[in-house]
Amino acid sequence: MNYLYLVYSDLIYRPILNLLVFFYNIIPGHDIGVVIIVLTVVIRLLLAPSFHHSLKSQKAMNDLQPKLNELREKYKDNKEAQAKAMMDLYKEHKINPMASCLPILLQLPILIGLYQAFRVALNPLIDIKIRLAGLYSFVHLPANINPNFFKIINLSKPSVVLAVLAGAAQFWQSKMMMPKISGQSDATTKALSMQTTYVLPVISIIIALKLPAGLPLYWIVTTLFAVAQQYYIMRNKATNN
C-alpha cells in the first residue's frame, strides 16, 4: 500500500501540485482560477489521444445502437446468440465497447490528485512552507496563494454557481453524445440514456456542492474541452461522408 501511494504521489500528485504552483508564479495577476483553467488544458492536451480515441468509439457505439436494438429484438429469447451476434457486429465495425472506459480510469486518480493539491495549496490554516513541501527545486515557493477566482469566488470552498455550471456542462455533453432512441429500443437502453443525460448531471451538482470550488471549475473546463473534441469528431465524420 505504501509503495502504491509513493507511485501515485510521484506520478500524479506531486506533478499536479508543482504545475499548480509553477503556473501561479508565472501567470500575470496570480489568479488561481486562471491557473486551474490553464492546468486543466495542459492535462487534457496530454491525455488528448486517449480521450480522442474514446470519444470516437463512443460516437461509433451510439451510431450502432439501431442495429444493436435489432439484434436484441431478433435474439431476445436466446441471450447466447444475442451476445455472439453483437460481438460479431462490433468486430465488423472495428469497435471495442470497452474503449470508452479508459479515460474514466485515467480521470479518477487525476481527480484525486487535483483534490489533494487544491486542499493542500489553498488551505490558509497551514503554513505555506509546510503545505507546499515537496516542490521541485526549480519551482519557486510563493509568499502566499490567493484562493479567489477573479476576486469573487473562493475556490477553497464550495460554490453553488460553479457546481451548477459543472452539471450544466455535463448535461450538454451527455445530450450531445445521446444516441438516437427509436421505438424499437429496449427498456434498458432507454433507461441508461435517460440516466446518463438527466440523472448524472444532477448527481454531479450534488457532489460538487460539497467539494472545493476548484474541482468543479476543473470539471467545467475538461467537459467543455471534451465537447469541443466531440464536435471536431462529428464535423470530420460529416465532411468525410
C-alpha positions in Angstrom: 0.0 0.0 0.0 2.8 2.4 0.9 4.5 1.6 -2.4 1.3 2.3 -4.4 0.9 5.6 -2.6 4.5 6.6 -3.4 3.9 5.8 -7.1 0.7 7.8 -7.0 2.5 10.7 -5.2 5.4 10.8 -7.6 3.5 10.3 -10.8 0.3 12.2 -10.2 0.0 14.3 -7.0 3.4 16.0 -6.9 3.4 16.9 -10.7 0.0 18.4 -10.3 0.9 20.4 -7.2 4.1 21.6 -8.9 2.4 22.6 -12.1 -0.3 24.4 -10.0 2.4 26.5 -8.1 4.5 26.9 -11.3 1.6 28.4 -13.2 0.6 30.5 -10.2 4.1 32.1 -10.2 4.3 32.9 -13.9 0.8 33.8 -14.9 0.1 37.6 -14.7 -2.3 38.5 -11.9 -1.6 35.3 -10.0 -5.3 34.3 -10.3 -5.7 30.7 -9.0 -8.8 30.3 -11.2 -6.9 31.1 -14.3 -4.2 28.8 -13.1 -6.7 25.9 -12.8 -8.0 26.6 -16.3 -4.5 26.5 -17.8 -3.6 23.4 -15.7 -6.8 21.7 -17.0 -6.0 22.5 -20.6 -2.5 21.1 -20.1 -3.8 17.9 -18.6 -6.4 17.5 -21.4 -3.7 18.1 -24.1 -1.5 15.4 -22.5 -4.4 12.9 -22.5 -5.9 14.1 -25.8 -5.0 11.0 -27.8 -6.7 8.6 -25.3 -9.8 10.8 -25.0 -10.0 11.3 -28.8 -10.0 7.5 -29.3 -12.5 7.0 -26.6 -14.9 9.7 -27.9 -14.7 8.2 -31.4 -15.5 4.8 -30.0 -18.4 6.2 -28.0 -19.8 8.0 -31.1 -19.5 4.8 -33.1 -21.3 2.9 -30.4 -24.1 5.4 -30.4 -24.4 5.2 -34.2 -24.6 1.4 -33.9 -27.5 1.5 -31.5 -30.2 0.9 -34.1 -28.5 -2.3 -35.3 -27.9 -3.4 -31.7 -31.5 -2.9 -30.9 -32.5 -5.1 -33.9 -30.2 -7.8 -32.7 -31.7 -7.6 -29.2 -35.2 -8.0 -30.7 -34.1 -10.8 -33.1 -32.4 -12.9 -30.4 -34.5 -11.8 -27.4 -35.1 -15.4 -26.4 -31.5 -16.6 -26.9 -29.0 -14.5 -24.9 -26.0 -16.5 -26.0 -26.8 -16.0 -29.7 -27.5 -12.3 -29.0 -24.2 -11.8 -27.3 -22.4 -13.6 -30.2 -24.2 -11.5 -32.8 -23.4 -8.3 -31.0 -19.7 -9.2 -30.8 -19.6 -10.0 -34.5 -21.2 -6.6 -35.2 -18.5 -4.9 -33.1 -15.8 -6.8 -34.9 -17.3 -5.9 -38.3 -17.3 -2.2 -37.5 -13.9 -2.5 -35.6 -15.3 -1.2 -32.3 -14.1 -2.0 -28.9 -17.0 -1.5 -26.5 -14.6 -1.1 -23.5 -12.5 1.7 -25.2 -14.6 4.4 -23.6 -13.8 3.2 -20.1 -10.1 4.1 -20.3 -10.5 7.9 -19.9 -12.7 7.3 -16.8 -10.0 5.2 -15.3 -7.4 7.9 -16.1 -9.6 10.7 -14.7 -10.1 9.1 -11.3 -6.5 9.3 -10.0 -6.2 12.7 -11.6 -9.3 14.0 -9.8 -8.0 12.6 -6.5 -4.6 14.3 -7.2 -6.3 17.6 -8.0 -8.5 17.4 -4.9 -5.4 16.8 -2.7 -3.4 19.5 -4.4 -6.2 22.1 -4.1 -6.9 21.1 -0.4 -3.2 21.5 0.4 -2.3 24.5 -1.7 -5.4 26.6 -0.8 -5.5 25.8 3.0 -4.8 29.1 4.7 -4.6 27.5 8.1 -1.4 25.7 7.4 2.0 27.5 6.9 2.7 27.6 3.2 6.2 26.1 3.6 4.6 23.0 5.2 1.7 22.6 2.8 3.9 23.1 -0.2 6.7 20.9 1.0 7.8 18.7 -1.9 8.1 21.3 -4.6 10.7 20.6 -7.2 13.9 22.6 -6.9 13.1 24.8 -10.0 9.6 25.7 -8.7 9.6 28.9 -6.6 7.8 28.9 -3.3 5.2 31.8 -3.4 4.7 34.0 -0.4 1.0 33.1 -0.4 -1.7 31.6 -2.7 -4.8 33.7 -3.0 -7.8 31.3 -3.3 -10.1 33.8 -5.0 -11.1 33.5 -8.7 -11.5 37.0 -10.2 -11.7 38.2 -6.6 -15.3 36.8 -6.5 -15.3 33.0 -5.9 -13.2 31.4 -3.2 -12.0 28.2 -4.8 -11.0 26.6 -1.5 -14.7 26.5 -0.5 -17.8 25.0 -2.3 -19.5 27.2 -4.8 -23.2 26.9 -5.9 -22.5 28.7 -9.1 -19.6 26.5 -10.3 -21.4 23.4 -9.1 -24.5 24.2 -11.3 -22.3 25.2 -14.2 -20.4 21.8 -13.9 -23.7 20.0 -14.0 -24.9 22.1 -17.0 -21.7 21.3 -18.9 -22.1 17.6 -18.3 -25.7 17.8 -19.4 -24.6 19.5 -22.6 -22.0 16.8 -23.3 -24.4 14.0 -22.5 -27.1 15.4 -24.7 -24.6 15.8 -27.5 -23.5 12.1 -27.1 -27.0 10.8 -26.5 -27.8 8.0 -29.1 -31.0 8.2 -31.2 -33.6 6.3 -29.4 -36.1 4.6 -31.7 -39.4 2.9 -30.8 -37.6 -0.4 -31.0 -35.1 0.4 -28.3 -35.3 -1.8 -25.3 -36.2 -0.5 -21.8 -32.6 -0.9 -20.6 -31.2 1.3 -23.4 -33.8 4.0 -22.8 -33.2 3.9 -19.0 -29.4 4.2 -19.4 -29.8 7.1 -21.9 -32.1 8.9 -19.5 -29.9 8.4 -16.5 -26.7 9.5 -18.4 -28.4 12.6 -19.8 -30.5 13.8 -16.9 -29.6 12.0 -13.7 -25.8 12.1 -13.7 -25.6 15.9 -14.1 -27.8 16.3 -11.1 -25.6 13.9 -9.1 -22.5 15.9 -10.3 -24.1 19.1 -8.9 -24.8 17.4 -5.5 -21.2 16.1 -5.3 -19.7 19.4 -6.5 -21.6 21.3 -3.8 -19.6 19.5 -1.2 -16.1 20.0 -2.8 -13.7 22.9 -3.0 -14.8 25.0 -6.0 -11.5 24.4 -7.7 -12.7 20.9 -8.7 -16.0 21.9 -10.3 -14.0 24.6 -12.2 -11.7 21.8 -13.4 -14.7 19.7 -14.4 -16.3 22.5 -16.3 -13.2 23.2 -18.4 -12.4 19.5 -19.0 -16.1 18.9 -20.1 -16.0 21.9 -22.5 -12.8 20.5 -23.9 -14.5 17.1 -24.4 -17.4 18.9 -26.1 -15.0 20.6 -28.5 -13.2 17.3 -29.3 -16.6 15.6 -29.9 -17.7 18.5 -32.2 -14.5 18.1 -34.1 -15.0 14.4 -34.5 -18.6 14.8 -35.6 -17.7 17.6 -38.1 -14.8 15.5 -39.6 -17.2 12.5 -40.0 -19.8 14.6 -41.7 -17.1 16.0 -44.0 -15.8 12.6 -44.9 -19.3 11.3 -45.6 
